[in-house]
Amino acid sequence: MIDAHIHLDQYATHEQATLLASGAPFITVSTNYLSCLANLQLAQHPNVHSALGYHPEQPVASAQEEAAIFALIRANRDRIVAIGEVGLPYYEQVDRDAHIALLERFIALAKELDKPIVLHAVYEDAQVACNLLEKHQLTRAHFHWFKGDATTITRMIENGYMVSITPDICYEPEIRSLVARYPLSQLMVETDGPWPFEQEFSGQLTAPTMMARSIEEIARLKQLPTEQVATQLYNNTTTFYRL
Protein backbone atom coordinates (compact mmCIF):
# COMPACT_ATOMS: atom_id res chain seq x y z
CA MET A 1 0.00 0.00 0.00
CA ILE A 2 0.97 3.61 -0.47
CA ASP A 3 1.15 5.79 2.63
CA ALA A 4 -0.60 8.85 1.22
CA HIS A 5 0.50 11.20 4.00
CA ILE A 6 3.52 10.88 6.26
CA HIS A 7 6.08 13.27 7.76
CA LEU A 8 9.05 11.07 6.94
CA ASP A 9 11.53 13.84 7.71
CA GLN A 10 10.35 13.92 11.34
CA TYR A 11 11.48 10.36 12.10
CA ALA A 12 14.91 9.65 13.56
CA THR A 13 17.48 8.51 11.01
CA HIS A 14 17.39 4.88 12.18
CA GLU A 15 13.58 4.93 12.06
CA GLN A 16 13.67 6.28 8.50
CA ALA A 17 15.96 3.41 7.55
CA THR A 18 13.50 0.89 9.01
CA LEU A 19 10.56 2.43 7.17
CA LEU A 20 12.40 2.63 3.86
CA ALA A 21 13.48 -1.00 4.20
CA SER A 22 9.79 -2.00 4.39
CA GLY A 23 9.47 -1.30 0.67
CA ALA A 24 6.28 0.70 1.12
CA PRO A 25 5.85 3.78 -1.07
CA PHE A 26 5.45 7.08 0.81
CA ILE A 27 4.15 10.54 0.05
CA THR A 28 6.07 12.66 2.54
CA VAL A 29 4.71 16.12 3.27
CA SER A 30 6.58 19.18 4.50
CA THR A 31 6.02 21.60 7.37
CA ASN A 32 8.43 24.48 6.63
CA TYR A 33 11.40 25.39 4.44
CA LEU A 34 13.90 23.12 6.18
CA SER A 35 11.38 20.30 6.08
CA CYS A 36 10.99 20.86 2.33
CA LEU A 37 14.74 20.51 1.87
CA ALA A 38 14.82 17.33 3.96
CA ASN A 39 11.96 15.76 2.02
CA LEU A 40 13.56 16.56 -1.31
CA GLN A 41 16.63 14.72 -0.05
CA LEU A 42 14.53 11.75 1.09
CA ALA A 43 12.79 11.65 -2.29
CA GLN A 44 16.04 10.46 -3.84
CA HIS A 45 14.88 7.06 -2.56
CA PRO A 46 12.76 5.39 -5.29
CA ASN A 47 9.83 4.71 -2.92
CA VAL A 48 9.59 8.27 -1.59
CA HIS A 49 7.56 11.01 -3.26
CA SER A 50 7.77 14.50 -1.80
CA ALA A 51 5.24 17.29 -1.33
CA LEU A 52 6.44 20.78 -0.41
CA GLY A 53 4.48 23.25 1.70
CA TYR A 54 4.03 24.93 5.07
CA HIS A 55 2.00 23.39 7.90
CA PRO A 56 -0.64 25.79 9.30
CA GLU A 57 -0.50 24.78 12.98
CA GLN A 58 2.28 27.32 13.61
CA PRO A 59 2.73 31.07 13.12
CA VAL A 60 2.38 32.01 9.48
CA ALA A 61 5.56 31.91 7.40
CA SER A 62 7.61 35.05 7.14
CA ALA A 63 7.71 36.74 3.76
CA GLN A 64 11.25 35.44 3.31
CA GLU A 65 10.38 31.83 4.14
CA GLU A 66 7.26 31.91 1.98
CA ALA A 67 9.26 33.23 -0.97
CA ALA A 68 11.90 30.55 -0.44
CA ILE A 69 9.30 27.75 -0.34
CA PHE A 70 7.53 29.03 -3.44
CA ALA A 71 10.84 29.28 -5.28
CA LEU A 72 11.75 25.75 -4.17
CA ILE A 73 8.41 24.40 -5.41
CA ARG A 74 8.82 26.06 -8.81
CA ALA A 75 12.43 24.88 -9.14
CA ASN A 76 11.43 21.28 -8.31
CA ARG A 77 8.05 21.14 -10.02
CA ASP A 78 9.07 18.03 -11.98
CA ARG A 79 10.45 16.27 -8.89
CA ILE A 80 7.52 16.73 -6.50
CA VAL A 81 4.09 15.11 -6.60
CA ALA A 82 2.11 17.77 -4.72
CA ILE A 83 2.01 20.97 -2.73
CA GLY A 84 1.52 20.31 0.96
CA GLU A 85 0.93 20.11 3.76
CA VAL A 86 -0.91 23.42 3.76
CA GLY A 87 -4.18 24.63 5.22
CA LEU A 88 -5.66 26.46 8.16
CA PRO A 89 -4.88 26.40 11.90
CA TYR A 90 -7.63 24.79 13.95
CA TYR A 91 -5.88 23.36 16.99
CA GLU A 92 -3.53 26.35 17.35
CA GLN A 93 -5.44 29.54 16.57
CA VAL A 94 -2.61 31.68 15.20
CA ASP A 95 -2.67 34.37 12.51
CA ARG A 96 -5.89 33.02 11.00
CA ASP A 97 -6.42 35.72 8.38
CA ALA A 98 -2.79 35.53 7.32
CA HIS A 99 -3.06 31.74 7.04
CA ILE A 100 -6.16 32.06 4.85
CA ALA A 101 -4.28 34.42 2.55
CA LEU A 102 -1.27 32.08 2.46
CA LEU A 103 -3.50 29.09 1.70
CA GLU A 104 -5.02 30.94 -1.23
CA ARG A 105 -1.55 31.66 -2.61
CA PHE A 106 -0.65 27.97 -2.31
CA ILE A 107 -3.89 26.99 -4.07
CA ALA A 108 -3.19 29.46 -6.88
CA LEU A 109 0.31 28.02 -7.23
CA ALA A 110 -1.03 24.46 -7.36
CA LYS A 111 -3.42 25.51 -10.12
CA GLU A 112 -0.61 27.24 -12.00
CA LEU A 113 1.68 24.20 -11.83
CA ASP A 114 -1.08 21.60 -12.27
CA LYS A 115 -0.22 19.92 -8.98
CA PRO A 116 -2.55 18.41 -6.36
CA ILE A 117 -2.74 20.08 -2.98
CA VAL A 118 -2.59 18.33 0.41
CA LEU A 119 -4.82 20.03 2.97
CA HIS A 120 -4.97 20.28 6.73
CA ALA A 121 -8.46 21.77 7.10
CA VAL A 122 -11.00 20.36 9.55
CA TYR A 123 -14.51 21.26 10.69
CA GLU A 124 -15.41 24.85 9.68
CA ASP A 125 -11.94 25.36 8.21
CA ALA A 126 -12.83 22.82 5.53
CA GLN A 127 -15.60 25.12 4.33
CA VAL A 128 -13.10 27.95 3.88
CA ALA A 129 -10.76 25.62 2.01
CA CYS A 130 -13.60 24.50 -0.26
CA ASN A 131 -14.45 28.13 -1.02
CA LEU A 132 -10.88 28.80 -2.10
CA LEU A 133 -10.59 25.59 -4.12
CA GLU A 134 -13.80 26.42 -5.97
CA LYS A 135 -12.68 30.02 -6.53
CA HIS A 136 -9.51 28.83 -8.26
CA GLN A 137 -11.19 25.79 -9.88
CA LEU A 138 -8.69 23.39 -8.35
CA THR A 139 -10.22 19.93 -8.11
CA ARG A 140 -7.16 17.80 -7.24
CA ALA A 141 -7.48 18.30 -3.49
CA HIS A 142 -6.53 15.80 -0.80
CA PHE A 143 -7.94 16.40 2.69
CA HIS A 144 -5.93 14.39 5.20
CA TRP A 145 -7.25 13.36 8.63
CA PHE A 146 -10.48 15.12 7.75
CA LYS A 147 -13.34 15.82 10.15
CA GLY A 148 -16.40 17.88 9.27
CA ASP A 149 -20.15 18.25 9.13
CA ALA A 150 -22.53 16.47 6.76
CA THR A 151 -23.00 19.48 4.48
CA THR A 152 -19.26 19.91 3.97
CA ILE A 153 -18.81 16.19 3.37
CA THR A 154 -21.48 16.29 0.64
CA ARG A 155 -19.81 19.30 -0.94
CA MET A 156 -16.41 17.57 -0.93
CA ILE A 157 -17.84 14.40 -2.46
CA GLU A 158 -19.56 16.35 -5.22
CA ASN A 159 -16.36 18.28 -5.98
CA GLY A 160 -14.37 15.05 -6.27
CA TYR A 161 -11.98 15.77 -3.40
CA MET A 162 -10.00 12.91 -1.89
CA VAL A 163 -9.85 11.99 1.80
CA SER A 164 -7.20 9.80 3.43
CA ILE A 165 -7.88 7.66 6.47
CA THR A 166 -5.56 7.12 9.44
CA PRO A 167 -5.41 4.07 11.75
CA ASP A 168 -7.80 5.79 14.18
CA ILE A 169 -10.59 4.37 12.00
CA CYS A 170 -10.16 1.34 14.27
CA TYR A 171 -11.53 3.22 17.30
CA GLU A 172 -12.89 6.68 16.34
CA PRO A 173 -16.66 6.68 15.63
CA GLU A 174 -16.40 10.01 13.75
CA ILE A 175 -13.90 8.55 11.28
CA ARG A 176 -15.91 5.36 10.87
CA SER A 177 -18.99 7.41 10.07
CA LEU A 178 -17.05 9.42 7.48
CA VAL A 179 -15.77 6.27 5.77
CA ALA A 180 -19.22 4.72 5.70
CA ARG A 181 -20.48 7.74 3.79
CA TYR A 182 -17.53 8.70 1.58
CA PRO A 183 -17.22 6.92 -1.81
CA LEU A 184 -14.51 4.29 -1.91
CA SER A 185 -13.31 5.80 -5.19
CA GLN A 186 -12.36 8.97 -3.29
CA LEU A 187 -10.51 7.38 -0.36
CA MET A 188 -6.83 6.75 0.38
CA VAL A 189 -5.00 5.54 3.49
CA GLU A 190 -2.26 7.27 5.46
CA THR A 191 -0.37 7.04 8.73
CA ASP A 192 0.39 10.72 9.37
CA GLY A 193 3.50 9.35 11.06
CA PRO A 194 5.23 9.84 13.34
CA TRP A 195 1.93 10.88 14.98
CA PRO A 196 1.13 8.11 17.52
CA PHE A 197 -2.14 6.20 17.70
CA GLU A 198 -4.06 4.70 20.61
CA GLN A 199 -5.59 1.40 21.72
CA GLU A 200 -4.18 -1.51 19.70
CA PHE A 201 -1.41 0.77 18.36
CA SER A 202 -0.42 2.24 21.71
CA GLY A 203 3.34 2.43 22.21
CA GLN A 204 4.13 1.43 18.62
CA LEU A 205 6.20 3.37 16.12
CA THR A 206 3.74 4.63 13.52
CA ALA A 207 4.51 2.65 10.37
CA PRO A 208 2.87 1.56 7.09
CA THR A 209 1.99 -1.83 8.56
CA MET A 210 -0.78 -0.06 10.49
CA MET A 211 -2.56 0.66 7.21
CA ALA A 212 -3.44 -3.02 6.89
CA ARG A 213 -5.81 -2.61 9.82
CA SER A 214 -7.21 0.58 8.32
CA ILE A 215 -7.97 -1.28 5.10
CA GLU A 216 -9.64 -4.12 6.99
CA GLU A 217 -11.94 -1.65 8.74
CA ILE A 218 -12.74 0.21 5.53
CA ALA A 219 -13.62 -3.11 3.90
CA ARG A 220 -15.82 -4.05 6.84
CA LEU A 221 -17.68 -0.73 6.71
CA LYS A 222 -18.10 -0.94 2.93
CA GLN A 223 -19.06 -4.63 3.15
CA LEU A 224 -16.54 -5.50 0.45
CA PRO A 225 -13.63 -7.98 0.23
CA THR A 226 -10.44 -6.61 1.78
CA GLU A 227 -8.38 -7.38 -1.35
CA GLN A 228 -10.83 -5.45 -3.52
CA VAL A 229 -10.69 -2.45 -1.20
CA ALA A 230 -6.88 -2.56 -1.03
CA THR A 231 -6.66 -2.57 -4.83
CA GLN A 232 -9.09 0.33 -5.15
CA LEU A 233 -7.24 2.43 -2.56
CA TYR A 234 -3.91 1.75 -4.29
CA ASN A 235 -5.34 2.73 -7.67
CA ASN A 236 -6.96 5.86 -6.19
CA THR A 237 -3.59 7.02 -4.86
CA THR A 238 -1.54 6.28 -7.95
CA THR A 239 -4.12 7.97 -10.18
CA PHE A 240 -4.53 11.06 -7.98
CA TYR A 241 -0.79 11.61 -7.56
CA ARG A 242 0.09 10.43 -11.08
CA LEU A 243 2.68 8.02 -9.72
ABEGO torsion letter per residue (X at the ends): XBBABBBAAABBAAAAAAAAAAGBBBBBBBABAAAAAAAAAAAABAABBBBBBBBABBBBBBAAAAAAAAAAAAAAAAABABBOBBEBBAABBBGAAAAAAAAAAAAAAAAAAGBBBBBBBBEAAAAAAAAAAAAAGBABBBBBGBBBBAAAAAAAAAAGBBBBBBAAAAABAAAAAAAAABBAAABBBBAGOABBBBEAABGBBBBAAAAAAAAAAAAAAAGBBAAAAAAAAAAAAAAAAGX
